[in-house]
Amino acid sequence: MNDEIVGGLRKLGLTEYEAKSYAALVGLGEATAREVHEASGVPRTRVYDILKDLTEKGFAEFVQGSPTYYRAIEPERVIDRLKEELLEAANRSADELKRLNLETPVPTPVWCVRNEWGIKNRVRDILKRADDELMIFCRSPEFLREHRSYLLSDLKRGCNLVLIVDKIEKFVDLGLDLREIGNGAAEIYRDVQVDGVNYSLECMMVADGKESIVITKMGDERLAVVVKLPVVSALQKGVLEHLV
């Protein structure tokens, strides 16, 4: 059984056993429950119920007999229906989440983000929310290269962008207006090692002196710390202002 096919069907909403049984039916053309069990690996005690579910959902047809034969509905039709149902469910969930209004304590002002997708989303969030000024201190050309298009497209018109880098020669190919930190300031942001783990500051972004995100590398792992506490962000902004 092709794991990629089964994985794709599961992402579209089928259970593992449904995905395996449907894929087996597509491959076999017409088959009995026993043949589906043998081809798919779905336990024999479950295959009858799974095939019944598939027929009730409209993903398979059957001919009553002894034994009963099953065949799959055309994959194109099934995939189109699954995509429609998935999109409808996603839109419905998004609408319901927007309307959700629970009484909760004051939101926690500091959050940590560890996965790459989450970090990218947080960076875009702060770019879009900056109204008057966005200050960025960056030591990683790769980071600015990754987010350059967002800097040009997401930042509001009239928002002042201040880009500070540790060594301007590392960033010259990006075509951005850059400022280099002054002599001696680089020592503040040098890599440090604690308990055998190397910590390296990659980027700090401060929006309107009210919220910030600091991205660091801990060994081979990236970590973003999101701060929505104006007193802390204002201090971070003050530090960045004294770098140049």
C-alpha positions as CSV (number, residue, x, y, z in Angstrom):
1,M,0.0,0.0,0.0
2,N,1.4,3.4,-1.1
3,D,2.0,5.4,2.1
4,E,2.0,8.7,0.1
5,I,-1.5,8.0,-1.3
6,V,-2.9,7.0,2.1
7,G,-1.3,10.0,3.7
8,G,-2.8,12.4,1.2
9,L,-6.3,10.9,1.6
10,R,-6.0,11.2,5.4
11,K,-5.1,14.9,5.0
12,L,-8.3,15.3,3.0
13,G,-10.4,13.8,5.8
14,L,-10.5,10.0,5.5
15,T,-9.4,7.7,8.3
16,E,-6.4,5.5,7.9
17,Y,-8.5,2.4,7.3
18,E,-10.9,4.3,4.9
19,A,-7.9,5.6,2.9
20,K,-6.3,2.1,2.7
21,S,-9.6,0.5,1.7
22,Y,-10.5,3.1,-0.9
23,A,-7.0,3.0,-2.4
24,A,-7.2,-0.8,-2.6
25,L,-10.5,-0.6,-4.4
26,V,-9.1,1.8,-6.9
27,G,-6.2,-0.6,-7.6
28,L,-8.3,-3.7,-7.7
29,G,-11.2,-2.3,-9.8
30,E,-13.9,-4.6,-8.3
31,A,-13.2,-6.7,-5.1
32,T,-14.7,-8.5,-2.2
33,A,-14.2,-7.5,1.3
34,R,-11.7,-10.3,1.7
35,E,-9.7,-9.1,-1.3
36,V,-9.7,-5.5,0.1
37,H,-8.5,-6.8,3.4
38,E,-5.6,-8.7,1.8
39,A,-4.6,-5.8,-0.5
40,S,-4.9,-3.1,2.1
41,G,-3.9,-4.6,5.3
42,V,-7.0,-3.4,7.0
43,P,-8.0,-6.0,9.7
44,R,-10.6,-8.4,8.5
45,T,-12.8,-7.7,11.6
46,R,-12.9,-4.0,10.4
47,V,-13.0,-4.1,6.7
48,Y,-16.7,-4.8,6.4
49,D,-17.6,-1.8,8.5
50,I,-15.1,0.4,6.6
51,L,-16.5,-0.6,3.2
52,K,-20.0,0.1,4.5
53,D,-18.9,3.6,5.6
54,L,-17.3,4.2,2.2
55,T,-20.5,3.3,0.4
56,E,-22.6,5.4,2.8
57,K,-20.4,8.4,2.1
58,G,-20.7,7.9,-1.6
59,F,-17.0,6.9,-2.2
60,A,-17.8,3.3,-3.2
61,E,-20.6,1.2,-4.8
62,F,-21.5,-2.4,-4.1
63,V,-23.4,-5.3,-5.7
64,Q,-25.2,-7.4,-3.2
65,G,-24.4,-11.1,-3.5
66,S,-22.5,-13.9,-2.0
67,P,-19.9,-12.6,-1.8
68,T,-20.7,-8.9,-2.1
69,Y,-18.5,-7.0,-4.6
70,Y,-17.4,-3.4,-4.2
71,R,-15.9,-0.8,-6.5
72,A,-14.5,2.7,-6.0
73,I,-16.1,5.8,-7.3
74,E,-13.8,7.6,-9.7
75,P,-10.9,9.2,-7.8
76,E,-11.3,12.6,-9.5
77,R,-14.9,12.8,-8.2
78,V,-14.0,11.7,-4.7
79,I,-11.0,14.0,-4.4
80,D,-13.1,17.0,-5.6
81,R,-15.7,16.2,-3.0
82,L,-13.2,15.8,-0.2
83,K,-11.5,19.1,-1.1
84,E,-14.9,20.9,-1.1
85,E,-15.8,19.4,2.3
86,L,-12.4,20.3,3.7
87,L,-12.6,23.9,2.5
88,E,-16.1,24.2,3.8
89,A,-15.0,22.9,7.2
90,A,-12.0,25.2,7.3
91,N,-14.1,28.3,6.4
92,R,-16.8,27.3,8.9
93,S,-14.2,26.8,11.7
94,A,-12.5,30.1,10.8
95,D,-15.8,32.0,11.1
96,E,-16.7,30.3,14.4
97,L,-13.3,31.0,15.9
98,K,-13.6,34.7,14.9
99,R,-17.0,34.8,16.8
100,L,-15.6,33.0,19.8
101,N,-15.6,35.4,22.8
102,L,-14.7,33.7,26.0
103,E,-14.0,35.5,29.2
104,T,-10.3,35.0,29.8
105,P,-7.6,36.6,31.9
106,V,-5.4,39.3,30.5
107,P,-3.3,37.7,27.7
108,T,0.2,36.6,28.6
109,P,2.6,39.3,27.1
110,V,5.5,36.9,26.3
111,W,5.4,33.9,24.1
112,C,8.0,31.5,22.7
113,V,7.7,30.1,19.1
114,R,10.0,27.2,18.1
115,N,8.8,26.0,14.6
116,E,9.8,27.7,11.4
117,W,6.3,28.2,10.1
118,G,5.2,29.9,13.4
119,I,8.3,32.2,13.4
120,K,7.6,33.3,9.8
121,N,4.0,34.0,10.7
122,R,5.0,36.0,13.8
123,V,7.4,38.1,11.7
124,R,4.8,38.9,9.2
125,D,2.3,39.8,11.9
126,I,4.6,42.4,13.4
127,L,5.4,43.8,9.9
128,K,1.7,44.3,9.2
129,R,0.9,45.8,12.6
130,A,3.7,48.4,12.6
131,D,2.1,51.8,12.1
132,D,4.7,54.6,12.6
133,E,8.1,52.8,12.9
134,L,9.7,49.4,12.6
135,M,13.2,49.0,13.9
136,I,15.2,45.9,13.0
137,F,18.6,44.8,14.1
138,C,19.8,41.8,12.1
139,R,23.0,39.7,12.0
140,S,21.7,37.2,9.5
141,P,21.6,38.0,5.7
142,E,19.5,34.9,5.2
143,F,16.8,36.3,7.5
144,L,16.5,39.6,5.6
145,R,16.7,37.7,2.3
146,E,13.8,35.5,3.4
147,H,11.7,38.4,4.5
148,R,12.7,41.1,2.0
149,S,9.6,40.8,-0.1
150,Y,7.4,41.1,3.0
151,L,9.3,44.2,4.1
152,L,8.5,45.7,0.8
153,S,4.9,44.6,0.5
154,D,3.5,44.3,4.1
155,L,4.8,47.4,5.7
156,K,2.3,50.2,5.8
157,R,2.9,53.3,3.6
158,G,4.5,56.0,5.7
159,C,5.9,53.6,8.3
160,N,9.5,54.5,9.0
161,L,11.8,51.4,8.5
162,V,15.1,51.5,10.4
163,L,17.4,48.6,9.4
164,I,20.5,48.1,11.5
165,V,23.1,45.4,10.8
166,D,26.3,44.3,12.4
167,K,28.4,44.3,9.3
168,I,27.1,46.1,6.3
169,E,29.3,44.2,3.8
170,K,27.3,41.0,4.5
171,F,24.1,42.6,3.3
172,V,25.1,44.7,0.3
173,D,23.3,42.5,-2.3
174,L,19.9,43.0,-0.7
175,G,19.4,46.5,-2.1
176,L,18.0,47.8,1.3
177,D,18.8,51.0,3.1
178,L,21.0,49.8,5.9
179,R,22.8,51.3,8.9
180,E,25.8,49.7,10.6
181,I,26.3,49.5,14.3
182,G,29.0,51.7,15.8
183,N,32.4,50.6,17.1
184,G,32.2,48.5,20.3
185,A,28.5,47.7,20.0
186,A,29.2,44.4,18.3
187,E,30.6,43.1,21.5
188,I,27.2,43.4,23.1
189,Y,25.6,41.0,20.6
190,R,28.4,38.4,20.2
191,D,27.5,34.7,20.4
192,V,27.7,33.2,23.9
193,Q,28.0,29.7,25.1
194,V,26.1,28.5,28.2
195,D,26.3,24.9,29.5
196,G,27.9,23.8,26.2
197,V,25.1,25.3,24.1
198,N,25.9,28.2,21.7
199,Y,23.4,31.1,21.7
200,S,23.4,33.5,18.7
201,L,21.1,36.5,18.2
202,E,19.8,36.5,14.7
203,C,17.3,39.3,14.6
204,M,15.4,41.8,16.8
205,M,12.3,43.7,15.6
206,V,10.5,46.4,17.5
207,A,7.3,47.9,16.2
208,D,6.2,51.3,17.4
209,G,8.0,50.8,20.7
210,K,5.1,48.6,21.8
211,E,5.8,45.0,20.7
212,S,8.8,43.1,19.6
213,I,10.2,39.8,18.4
214,V,13.6,38.4,19.1
215,I,14.9,35.5,17.1
216,T,17.9,33.5,18.3
217,K,19.6,30.2,17.5
218,M,20.2,27.8,20.4
219,G,22.6,25.3,18.9
220,D,20.8,24.1,15.8
221,E,17.4,25.2,16.9
222,R,15.7,28.5,16.2
223,L,13.6,30.2,18.9
224,A,11.5,33.4,18.6
225,V,10.4,35.3,21.7
226,V,7.4,37.5,21.1
227,V,6.9,40.4,23.6
228,K,3.7,42.4,23.7
229,L,4.7,44.5,26.8
230,P,5.3,48.1,25.9
231,V,7.7,48.8,28.8
232,V,10.0,46.0,27.6
233,S,9.7,46.9,23.9
234,A,10.4,50.6,24.6
235,L,13.6,49.5,26.4
236,Q,14.6,47.4,23.4
237,K,13.9,50.3,21.1
238,G,16.2,52.5,23.3
239,V,19.0,49.9,23.0
240,L,18.6,49.8,19.2
241,E,18.7,53.6,18.9
242,H,22.1,53.7,20.7
243,L,23.6,51.1,18.3
244,V,24.2,53.7,15.6
